[in-house]
Amino acid sequence: MNIQTFTIVSGTKICNANCPYCISKMTGKEEVGLKEEKINLINFKKACRLAQINNVTTVLITGKGEAVLYPNQITSFLENLKEYNFPLIELQTNGILLVNNKYDKYLEKWFEMGLGLISISIVHYEKQKNQKIYSHNQEYIDLEKLVRKLHKFGFSVRFSVTLVKGYIDNPIEVERMVQFAKENKVEQLTLRPVTKPKKTFDEKVSLWVENHKLSSEEVSEIKQYLDTSGNKLIT
């Protein structure tokens, strides 16, 4: 089996969003606490070397919570990744904090240090729909403005879309999501149905997922649409 992605968990379980399908809550909290831990550089470098000798092409910095809450830790990871010269380094985030100008100094530095792509977690192309999932009573970010900002710093952008019933849940909505990505010159788009683990540590979240997940028929319909419309969607 070829390993393609080396995943780094940054930060803590703390998050600035409160997604009703939070995978972090369902998969337990024991391994990641509330306090930012010092990076164990000896073990980290061993993991980097293991990834390197297995020809890993992509490094993904993500979090049990929101990784961007701990920008200095991300900077430290990037600094220590330099010597391994991985071709692709990506960051997964809900993007909410990156609209703040105080993060501009980090974005500039991270790009210079090799971070090339920022993947933004969303559920829809409409602001109100994303607000309902991510920020509730607070106004959701201007997603289009954030994409322009990231492009200005030199980053490629991916929309990582969670497929949820009542949001992006059919081929028509998928096509609208694709068009929204195209209009904003977003380089990559991924679509993943919301899921839950077999064993859950949060029954409330698990029940929400059960009530909002797509049926196998709905998932198949979307897959069939993508298979038959792939070339049209790319152009």
CORNOR-V354415 format. One record per helix or strand of 2 or more residues. SS is the DSSP state (H for helix, E for strand). FROM is the first residue (numbers start at 1). TO is the last residue. If there is no record, write none. Layout:
ss: (SS:SS)
from: (FROM:FROM)
to: (TO:TO)
This chain:
ss: (E:H:H:E:H:E:H:H:E:H:H:E:H:E:H:H)
from: (5:23:41:58:67:88:97:101:117:127:143:156:171:188:203:216)
to: (9:26:53:62:84:93:99:112:122:134:153:163:183:193:212:234)
